Every structure is written in C-alpha cells, then in structure tokens.
Amino acid sequence: MFDPTNRELFVDQRQQFDWSLLQNGQVFRYDNGFELDSACIRLADLGYLVHRIDGSRWTSADDMHTAFATAMSFPSYYGRNLDALSDVLSDVAAYSYGSDPGTTGTVLAIAGYDTLVQIDPRTARLVLDCFTRQARLAGLYAHPMLCLIESTGTDLGPVGGLDVCRGSVWDVAPDPPDPFDDADIVEFMIQIYLSDAGAAEYVAALRPVLADFLADVGRWQILGVTSASERTAQARAKFRGEPPPAGTRLMEVFIGVRGAGDFTVIGDGLVHAIHRPDIRFEQMASRVFRGGSEARDEALSRYCELRDSGI
C-alpha cells in the first residue's frame, strides 16, 4: 500500500486521498451526502471496492443486517447479530467474500447512518467498533478497509479506541440552484486594464461572444467601458502584486441580462466563454436585481434596452 523504503514513491503515495484517511483510523463520518459521495468516488478511482448502502429508511437493526448481508454477499447462515457481524467482517478482511484481492481495498459507505443512531444508538456504535477491529486484522493482510458514514453526530466514538472523526474532504460542493426569470435583471461587471484607444476594440470583441453565449438566456445590453474609481484601482493593483501594463488603466464593463436561467450557471459559463486571448480580464463580479425591488427599477433605468415595450 505505502512503501516508506522508497522515498520518492512514498512522497507521491502520501498525497493520495486514502492516505489522508488511513493514517488516522478506519471509520470516518461525513456531514452530508455530497461529502460521502465525493470520498467514495476518490477511493473508487484509486481502485477500492466500494459498497454503498442507504440506511435512511431503516426501521430496525434487522434492516441494517439485511443491507449489510446483501451488499457484501454474507453467507446464508449469517446470524444477524453483532457477534455474527464481527465474524463475517473478519472473513471480508481475509477476502472470503465482500472483498477482492485484485482491488486496492474495501470500503463500506453508509448514507443516512443517523437513522440507526436514532433507532438503536448502542448498536450504531458497536457496529462501527466491530468494523474497526476487523479492519485492523485486515491490515495484517495488507488489506485496507474503511467504513465511511453520513452522520452529523459528534459523539459516535470511541470505536476501537478512537473517536469517529470527520473524514477528509477534498472537493467543494456545487453552489445550490439560484434561478432567475424575466422579472429580474442580472448584471455582470468585468474589470480589465485597457488603454483609451483599446476600449472600443475590447467591446467589439466581446459582443459576438455575448451574443452566442446569451442566445438561449434572453436579452442583454453592454453599457460601455468606464474607468474604475481610484480606490478600486489601487486595491486591484495591490492585489495584483505588479504594475498594470504600460499605457493602461483599470476599466469596467457592465453587462445587463434579462431572461431566464440559473445565476450560478450563467456566471460560471460566462467566465469560461470570455476566457480567451482577445478578451482577457482581471476580475468579474455579478449580482441579481430581483423583480419588484427598487434596485431592479434602478437597474432598468440604466439598461434601457431591457425595458418592456412601451415603458
């Protein structure tokens, strides 16, 4: 698994996701489904056999035993109690079933584990304790075993002498949906260092990109290029850490959009759309003026082309 005698290789191995877990134990909890899914994907990518179980609909400890037996192919004589669970997990550790010596290791991932905690807190803890003890046995066979649970509980341990800590999280959950409709105005502000002569050229290059990207969203309008405030320019220069290109100053381009879509999706998409050599930019900011608000009415006073007909 990890070879400290090969220093060069070991440096790389210690950067792996499984090292971040295994160096601290065998059982870890995750606060939500996204974190659990992310960990499972990373471990599967490293060659682990991942058994996924959803415990959110369990109504008894017996449901748990059924789920375990099904996921890890326990034999028909499985006794469906904690002693029997410990026995069959020792067989999983020895590759008798529920595991594969051709894989990197074995992962038991349980979503909705708090359901079992509420039904039978003692059993919920002892299950994890059983897994920890047999995972240590598996270590003698160079067989890494991990149990990952979705749980907000912070008092599940100790199991195997260790507290159940929150597992490593290497991925960031996507932003939740943020829809907008035709009653709203979405505004984007692009900051870019330009010369006075280059402003018109920049807008000319930007227009066809916006036309293509926003075709399915709705109407849009560019207000033009204006100089950023002195305070904004100083802050940007300080953050940039180096002088701006000679003969340029920080300018801002404001774009108003009226249509329907998702604020997060359109913002991310626009960043990628204009990330090209002829339309470079320093920073982009965005905001939504919701329908019925004074801010939206003020935005429409600036984006005249986005007004309804007759207004």
N, C-alpha and C positions, 0 to 999 in steps of 0.2 A: 504493500500500500504506500508507505512512505519510507524512503531509504536515506537515513541521515549519513550513511557512509559515502554516498555520492553527493558531495556538497552542491555541485552545480544543479543536479536534478532535484535535490531536496529544496533548494530555493524556489524552484518552479512549483513543486508539489505543495509547498506551504501557501501558495497563492490560490489554491483550489478551494471551492466552496465547502467541500466535505471536511477539509482540514479545519476550517473555522468552527465546525460543529464538533467533530470527533475529539479534538484536543481538550474539550470541556465536558464531555459526557456522551450519553446515548439517547437521552429523552429531552425534547425541547418543545416549547409551546410557541404558537404564533397567534397574534391578536385577531386576525381576520382571514377570510378565505383567500384573498389576494396574496398575502404573505405566504400562506401554506402552499398555494399553487405554485408560486414563484420558486420556493425551495424545492418542491418536487420536480419541477422542470429542470432546474440546475443539476439536481442529483441524477435524474434520468439521463441528462446529457453527458454525465460523467460515467455512465454505464451501470448505474444502480437499477435493480429491480424494485419498482415502487408499487406497493399495494395500497390502493386508495379506498377508503371506507367513509361513508357518511353516517354519523351517529345522531344526526339531528332529529330523526324520527323514532329513535329507540324509546320504548316504553318500559323496559325492564333490562336487567343484567343478562337475561337469557337472549334478548335480541342482540346484545353485544357478542355473546359466544357464537351465535349463528353467523353473524357478519364475519367474525374472525375465521371461523371454520371454512366459510365459503371462499373468502379472499385468499387464504393461504393453504387451501386444499388439505385441511386436517383429516386424519383418518376417521372412518365411521364410528370407531369406538371412543372418540373424544368424549371425555367425561363432563364437559360443560361446567367446570368449576375452576377455582383459582389454582388448585394443585395440578389439575389436568392441564391447565393453560401453561403452567410453568414447564411441565413435562414436554408438551408439544413444541413449545418455543425452543427448548434445548435441541429438539430434532430439527427445527428450522435452522438453528445455528450450525448443525452438523450436515446440512444440505440434504436431509432426508425428504423434505417436501417444503413448499412455500419459499424456496430459495433456489439459486442456480449458481454452481461454482464457476460458470462461464461469465458471470456478471461481476461488477466491482463490489457489490454488497447488496444488502436488503434493507428496504425502507417500509415501515408501516406508518401510513399517514391517515390520521383520523380527523375528519371535519366534524364540527358540532359536538366536541367532546364534553362541553359544559352540560349537555343533556344528561350524560351518565353521571356527572358530578352532582347534579340535582336529584337524580333518582337514587343513587347509592354512592355517597362520597367516599366511603371506606373502600368499596370495590374499585372505584375510579382511581384511587391512589395505589392500591395493591396491584392492579393491572400493570401500571407503569413500573412498579417495583419489580414485578416478575420479568418484565421485558428487560429492565436494566441488568438484572443478574444473569440472564441468559445471553444478553449481548456481550457481557464481559467474557463468558465462556466462548462465544463465537470469536472473540479477539484472539484466543489461543489457536484458532484455526485460520488466522489471517482473514477473517470474515467480518467486515464492518457491518453492524446492524444499528439502525437508527429508528426511533419512534418519534414522529412529529405530530403534534395535536393542535387543533384550533381551539384555543381557550383563552378567556380573559382572566382566568383565576391566577392569583399570585401566591396561593397557599396550597399548592398541589404536592409539594415535597415535604420532607426529603424522600426520594426514591433511590434505593441503592446507596444511601448515604449522602446524596447530593440533592440540592434544591432543583426543581424544574424551572430552568431559566428560559427567557425568551431567546429563540433561535436567531441566527444571523439573517439579516435582511439586506440583500444586495440590489434589490430592484425597487423602484418608486411606483406606487400605484398611479394609474392614469387619473387625470382630473375628472370629476363627475360631469355628466352631461350638463350643458348650460345653453339651452335653446333660446333663440330669439326669433321674432316674427316681424311682419311688415310694419307693425306699430312702433318698433324700436329703431334706433339709429346706432349702428356700430361704427366706432371711429378708430382708425389706426394712425399713429404718429411715427414717422421714420426720421431718425437723426442721421445726418450724413455730412461729411466735410466736402464742401464744394467751393469753387470759385464763382464769382458773379456770372461769368460767361458760361460756366458749366451747368447752371441751374436748369435752363430751358432744355438742354440736351438730356439731362437726367430725367426730367418729367417725360420727355418724348420717348425715352427707352422704357419707362415704367408703364406707360399707358397700354401698350399691347399685351404686356404680361398681366395686368389687372383685368383687361377685357377678357382674356382667355380664362383666368382663374375664377373670376366672379360671374362668369356667364350663367351658371346654374344657381347663383345665390340671389341676384336681384340687381337693382340699380346702384350706381356708385358715382362718386364725384371727387376729383382732386382739387383742393383749394389752392394749390400752388406751393411755392417754396418761400419760406420766410426765415429770417435769421433767428437763431436761438438767443435767449436772454444771456447777458453777460454772466450771470450767476450759473446758469445751466452749462454754458460753455466752459467755465472754469472747473466745474465739478466733473464734466466729462473728460477734460484734459488731465485732471488729477487721476481719475480712474484709469485712463488710457496709459499713463505712465511714460508717454513720449510725445513730442511736439506733433501737431497736426501737419499734414502735407503742406509744403510751401505754397503760399498764394491762396489758401482756402480758409474758410471759417465754418463753424458748426451751423448747419441749417436744418430746418424741419419741414417735412412734407406731411400734410394732413389729408387723410382719405376717409370719406364718409360712405357707409354702405347701408342700403335699406333693402331688406328681403327676408329670407328665412334660412335658418341653418343652426349650427351649433357654434357658439362663441369660441370655445376652446379649439375645435377642429379647424375652423376657418383661420384662426390666428396662427396655429402651427403650420397650416398649409401655406399661408401667405409668406411666412418666414422662408420656407423651402423654395417657394416659387420665385422669390426675388433674390435668393442667394446665388448670384451669378456674377461673372466678372464685370459686366457693363452696368449692373445695378447693385453695387456694393452698399453697405450701410453699417453704421456704428451700433445702432440700437433701435428696437421697435417697442412701442408701448401701445396698449389698446384699452378700450373701455366701451361699455354699453349704456346708452341713454334710453331708459325704459319708457314705453308708451304711457302717456298720461302724466308724466313728470314735467316739472318746469325746465329741467335740464334738457329734456328731449325737445321741448319747444324752442329753447335757446339754440340747440344744435341745428334744428331745421332753419332757423334764421340765418345760419351761416351756410348750410348746404341747401341752397335754394333749388337746385335741380332735383332734389329728393322730395320736394313737397308734392302733395296730392294735386291733381289738376284743379285749377280754379282757386287755389289758396295763394 
